[in-house]
Amino acid sequence: MNREALKDLLNELSEGKINVEEAIDKLKYFPYSDLGFARIDHHREIRTGYPEIVFCEGKTTAQVRDIFRHISETGQNAIGTRANKEKYEVVSSIAPEAIWYEEARIISIIKNKNKEAATPVAVITAGTSDIPVAEEAAVTCELLGNRVNRIYDAGVAGIHRLFDKLSDIKKCRVVIVIAGMEGALASVVGGLIDKPVIAVPTSVGYGANFNGISALLAMLTSCASGVSVVNIDNGFGAGFNASMINQLK
């Protein structure tokens, strides 16, 4: 339940359109539901503006199915990250309207579309191998009500591929930069624009990349002001944060 839905419910009660028992019935899952193996937070959207989003990795297919069923039955949007095809298939068996974003590894059941932000978010990758993490960020942004300008394979090894997109990037309110290897692209972008940059190090790279540690350290020690950093391969975290920035009033 979000703030608007709660306001509508209270107005209906005060105007006599529903009685107290009907209001209680609508609030019976408030603020959370206990499924035994998971406690689903229905209060989160009122507190933060966004509903609870399910991290599917490490959960069984049955757990993911039951969580999605419950969220969907309560009329909320259901979004799951780090989901594989098997988990999508079990969700779609109980909710045929579920959508599978294979590259992003995201499942969604959207019942209430978010109002679209006026400005887009840019998602930039250094290389093609970074695209799965970028898609997690981009799809998260889109599902939370943002347009996304995707600029892929624009790393420092061929920096002209970035320069000819600068006019598009500057139209965005926030920029997500995703890079593995040495992670230099975030500093380059941060030094060229006057927008906040969210840097995502990826585990893409040869041995000395240390599964993303070298890119993480490079981004954390960036000399470009305005660059913040999320965890390795955390496209969701970057997309969520970018959406919060992009929708600030």
MIZAKOL-182620 format. One record per residue (C-alpha): residue number from 1; residue in one letter; x, y, z. Coordinates in nm, 3 decimals, padded with zeros to 5 digits, always signed. Example, Ala and Ser with C-alpha at 12.3 -4.5 7.8 and 13.67 -1.06 7.14 Angstrom:
BEGIN
(1; A; (+01.230; -00.450; +00.780)) (2; S; (+01.367; -00.106; +00.714)) 
***
This chain:
BEGIN
(1; M; (+00.000; +00.000; +00.000)) (2; N; (+00.137; +00.341; -00.097)) (3; R; (+00.057; +00.686; +00.044)) (4; E; (-00.212; +00.762; -00.217)) (5; A; (-00.389; +00.429; -00.164)) (6; L; (-00.391; +00.482; +00.213)) (7; K; (-00.525; +00.838; +00.169)) (8; D; (-00.804; +00.708; -00.060)) (9; L; (-00.893; +00.441; +00.194)) (10; L; (-00.917; +00.689; +00.481)) (11; N; (-01.123; +00.930; +00.268)) (12; E; (-01.364; +00.650; +00.179)) (13; L; (-01.401; +00.564; +00.547)) (14; S; (-01.456; +00.927; +00.653)) (15; E; (-01.713; +00.978; +00.374)) (16; G; (-01.902; +00.664; +00.472)) (17; K; (-01.835; +00.485; +00.142)) (18; I; (-01.695; +00.189; +00.336)) (19; N; (-01.744; +00.079; +00.697)) (20; V; (-01.484; +00.011; +00.963)) (21; E; (-01.484; -00.364; +00.902)) (22; E; (-01.420; -00.313; +00.530)) (23; A; (-01.132; -00.077; +00.610)) (24; I; (-00.984; -00.329; +00.852)) (25; D; (-01.010; -00.598; +00.586)) (26; K; (-00.816; -00.381; +00.341)) (27; L; (-00.553; -00.311; +00.607)) (28; K; (-00.516; -00.671; +00.725)) (29; Y; (-00.173; -00.705; +00.559)) (30; F; (-00.050; -00.375; +00.705)) (31; P; (+00.235; -00.322; +00.782)) (32; Y; (+00.376; -00.667; +00.689)) (33; S; (+00.278; -01.026; +00.618)) (34; D; (+00.454; -01.321; +00.781)) (35; L; (+00.493; -01.616; +00.543)) (36; G; (+00.709; -01.808; +00.788)) (37; F; (+01.022; -01.799; +00.571)) (38; A; (+00.978; -01.431; +00.476)) (39; R; (+00.809; -01.123; +00.619)) (40; I; (+00.686; -00.903; +00.337)) (41; D; (+00.704; -00.531; +00.412)) (42; H; (+00.386; -00.362; +00.281)) (43; H; (+00.472; -00.042; +00.468)) (44; R; (+00.791; +00.026; +00.274)) (45; E; (+00.632; +00.223; -00.008)) (46; I; (+00.473; +00.465; +00.239)) (47; R; (+00.808; +00.511; +00.415)) (48; T; (+01.038; +00.528; +00.112)) (49; G; (+00.822; +00.586; -00.196)) (50; Y; (+00.912; +00.245; -00.340)) (51; P; (+00.773; -00.102; -00.267)) (52; E; (+00.979; -00.392; -00.136)) (53; I; (+01.185; -00.556; -00.412)) (54; V; (+01.274; -00.924; -00.385)) (55; F; (+01.631; -01.052; -00.415)) (56; C; (+01.569; -01.395; -00.570)) (57; E; (+01.919; -01.539; -00.564)) (58; G; (+01.956; -01.788; -00.278)) (59; K; (+01.580; -01.838; -00.242)) (60; T; (+01.413; -02.159; -00.357)) (61; T; (+01.174; -02.152; -00.652)) (62; A; (+00.886; -02.229; -00.414)) (63; Q; (+00.980; -01.936; -00.190)) (64; V; (+01.000; -01.697; -00.486)) (65; R; (+00.665; -01.824; -00.617)) (66; D; (+00.490; -01.776; -00.283)) (67; I; (+00.640; -01.429; -00.228)) (68; F; (+00.531; -01.314; -00.575)) (69; R; (+00.186; -01.467; -00.530)) (70; H; (+00.132; -01.286; -00.202)) (71; I; (+00.258; -00.946; -00.322)) (72; S; (+00.051; -00.975; -00.640)) (73; E; (-00.264; -01.075; -00.452)) (74; T; (-00.237; -00.767; -00.231)) (75; G; (-00.247; -00.547; -00.544)) (76; Q; (+00.111; -00.426; -00.532)) (77; N; (+00.381; -00.427; -00.796)) (78; A; (+00.613; -00.726; -00.760)) (79; I; (+00.974; -00.698; -00.875)) (80; G; (+01.246; -00.959; -00.827)) (81; T; (+01.617; -00.922; -00.903)) (82; R; (+01.885; -01.184; -00.969)) (83; A; (+01.625; -01.430; -01.093)) (84; N; (+01.691; -01.717; -01.333)) (85; K; (+01.459; -01.865; -01.594)) (86; E; (+01.342; -02.144; -01.364)) (87; K; (+01.219; -01.889; -01.110)) (88; Y; (+01.050; -01.685; -01.382)) (89; E; (+00.866; -01.994; -01.507)) (90; V; (+00.734; -02.079; -01.161)) (91; V; (+00.620; -01.716; -01.113)) (92; S; (+00.453; -01.706; -01.456)) (93; S; (+00.267; -02.028; -01.370)) (94; I; (+00.073; -01.838; -01.101)) (95; A; (+00.087; -01.494; -01.270)) (96; P; (+00.083; -01.515; -01.653)) (97; E; (+00.127; -01.136; -01.674)) (98; A; (+00.477; -01.165; -01.528)) (99; I; (+00.754; -01.026; -01.751)) (100; W; (+01.104; -01.175; -01.775)) (101; Y; (+01.400; -00.947; -01.849)) (102; E; (+01.651; -01.218; -01.927)) (103; E; (+01.968; -01.011; -01.956)) (104; A; (+01.881; -00.803; -01.649)) (105; R; (+01.770; -01.117; -01.458)) (106; I; (+01.459; -00.935; -01.338)) (107; I; (+01.099; -01.055; -01.303)) (108; S; (+00.819; -00.801; -01.279)) (109; I; (+00.445; -00.797; -01.227)) (110; I; (+00.332; -00.437; -01.271)) (111; K; (-00.020; -00.357; -01.155)) (112; N; (+00.029; +00.016; -01.089)) (113; K; (+00.248; +00.212; -01.328)) (114; N; (+00.470; +00.473; -01.171)) (115; K; (+00.440; +00.829; -01.298)) (116; E; (+00.726; +00.879; -01.543)) (117; A; (+00.996; +01.128; -01.443)) (118; A; (+01.041; +01.427; -01.673)) (119; T; (+01.414; +01.371; -01.726)) (120; P; (+01.590; +01.052; -01.836)) (121; V; (+01.867; +00.858; -01.667)) (122; A; (+02.181; +00.774; -01.866)) (123; V; (+02.329; +00.425; -01.831)) (124; I; (+02.678; +00.398; -01.980)) (125; T; (+02.901; +00.092; -02.003)) (126; A; (+03.270; +00.071; -02.074)) (127; G; (+03.236; -00.256; -02.265)) (128; T; (+02.984; -00.500; -02.407)) (129; S; (+03.069; -00.748; -02.129)) (130; D; (+02.932; -00.498; -01.876)) (131; I; (+02.586; -00.496; -02.034)) (132; P; (+02.420; -00.755; -01.803)) (133; V; (+02.491; -00.533; -01.501)) (134; A; (+02.386; -00.227; -01.702)) (135; E; (+02.055; -00.392; -01.794)) (136; E; (+01.987; -00.464; -01.428)) (137; A; (+02.036; -00.092; -01.361)) (138; A; (+01.840; +00.022; -01.666)) (139; V; (+01.540; -00.207; -01.616)) (140; T; (+01.527; -00.116; -01.246)) (141; C; (+01.514; +00.253; -01.346)) (142; E; (+01.238; +00.188; -01.600)) (143; L; (+01.024; -00.019; -01.364)) (144; L; (+01.048; +00.260; -01.105)) (145; G; (+00.921; +00.522; -01.351)) (146; N; (+01.218; +00.657; -01.546)) (147; R; (+01.317; +00.677; -01.910)) (148; V; (+01.664; +00.542; -01.979)) (149; N; (+01.923; +00.652; -02.235)) (150; R; (+02.146; +00.348; -02.293)) (151; I; (+02.501; +00.415; -02.415)) (152; Y; (+02.691; +00.089; -02.436)) (153; D; (+03.053; +00.004; -02.523)) (154; A; (+03.194; +00.355; -02.478)) (155; G; (+03.503; +00.282; -02.271)) (156; V; (+03.833; +00.465; -02.246)) (157; A; (+04.004; +00.241; -02.504)) (158; G; (+03.801; +00.431; -02.767)) (159; I; (+03.695; +00.746; -02.589)) (160; H; (+03.557; +00.906; -02.907)) (161; R; (+03.261; +00.667; -02.865)) (162; L; (+03.172; +00.858; -02.549)) (163; F; (+03.240; +01.210; -02.673)) (164; D; (+02.986; +01.196; -02.953)) (165; K; (+02.714; +01.109; -02.698)) (166; L; (+02.793; +01.390; -02.453)) (167; S; (+02.506; +01.610; -02.567)) (168; D; (+02.260; +01.328; -02.489)) (169; I; (+02.426; +01.254; -02.155)) (170; K; (+02.406; +01.618; -02.046)) (171; K; (+02.026; +01.611; -02.090)) (172; C; (+02.001; +01.351; -01.813)) (173; R; (+01.964; +01.438; -01.446)) (174; V; (+02.179; +01.150; -01.319)) (175; V; (+02.427; +00.917; -01.490)) (176; I; (+02.514; +00.555; -01.410)) (177; V; (+02.859; +00.446; -01.530)) (178; I; (+02.936; +00.075; -01.537)) (179; A; (+03.287; -00.056; -01.594)) (180; G; (+03.512; -00.351; -01.518)) (181; M; (+03.881; -00.391; -01.605)) (182; E; (+04.046; -00.080; -01.452)) (183; G; (+03.718; +00.109; -01.397)) (184; A; (+03.848; +00.437; -01.542)) (185; L; (+03.531; +00.540; -01.725)) (186; A; (+03.355; +00.676; -01.415)) (187; S; (+03.631; +00.933; -01.356)) (188; V; (+03.626; +01.039; -01.721)) (189; V; (+03.248; +01.091; -01.723)) (190; G; (+03.258; +01.263; -01.384)) (191; G; (+03.508; +01.516; -01.517)) (192; L; (+03.297; +01.602; -01.822)) (193; I; (+02.949; +01.669; -01.685)) (194; D; (+02.773; +01.864; -01.409)) (195; K; (+02.545; +01.576; -01.305)) (196; P; (+02.584; +01.319; -01.025)) (197; V; (+02.757; +00.999; -01.140)) (198; I; (+02.681; +00.662; -00.983)) (199; A; (+02.970; +00.427; -01.057)) (200; V; (+02.923; +00.049; -01.071)) (201; P; (+03.238; -00.165; -01.076)) (202; T; (+03.191; -00.500; -01.246)) (203; S; (+03.369; -00.831; -01.204)) (204; V; (+03.462; -00.825; -01.574)) (205; G; (+03.836; -00.843; -01.634)) (206; Y; (+04.153; -01.053; -01.626)) (207; G; (+04.323; -01.185; -01.312)) (208; A; (+04.457; -00.859; -01.169)) (209; N; (+04.102; -00.723; -01.183)) (210; F; (+04.039; -00.948; -00.878)) (211; N; (+03.674; -01.002; -00.976)) (212; G; (+03.600; -00.631; -00.966)) (213; I; (+03.816; -00.523; -00.671)) (214; S; (+04.053; -00.319; -00.889)) (215; A; (+03.762; -00.136; -01.056)) (216; L; (+03.598; -00.078; -00.717)) (217; L; (+03.915; +00.074; -00.571)) (218; A; (+03.970; +00.291; -00.880)) (219; M; (+03.617; +00.429; -00.856)) (220; L; (+03.643; +00.487; -00.481)) (221; T; (+03.965; +00.681; -00.531)) (222; S; (+03.837; +00.878; -00.830)) (223; C; (+03.972; +01.232; -00.858)) (224; A; (+03.648; +01.345; -01.024)) (225; S; (+03.407; +01.516; -00.786)) (226; G; (+03.046; +01.401; -00.781)) (227; V; (+03.120; +01.030; -00.830)) (228; S; (+02.960; +00.791; -00.581)) (229; V; (+03.012; +00.415; -00.590)) (230; V; (+02.794; +00.109; -00.527)) (231; N; (+02.906; -00.248; -00.474)) (232; I; (+03.056; -00.474; -00.740)) (233; D; (+02.798; -00.581; -01.003)) (234; N; (+02.520; -00.402; -00.811)) (235; G; (+02.321; -00.270; -01.105)) (236; F; (+02.002; -00.276; -00.899)) (237; G; (+02.148; -00.054; -00.628)) (238; A; (+02.264; +00.198; -00.887)) (239; G; (+01.928; +00.197; -01.066)) (240; F; (+01.733; +00.240; -00.744)) (241; N; (+01.953; +00.528; -00.626)) (242; A; (+01.941; +00.694; -00.967)) (243; S; (+01.561; +00.677; -00.963)) (244; M; (+01.546; +00.842; -00.620)) (245; I; (+01.771; +01.126; -00.743)) (246; N; (+01.586; +01.163; -01.073)) (247; Q; (+01.247; +01.192; -00.905)) (248; L; (+01.344; +01.447; -00.640)) (249; K; (+01.107; +01.742; -00.651)) 
***
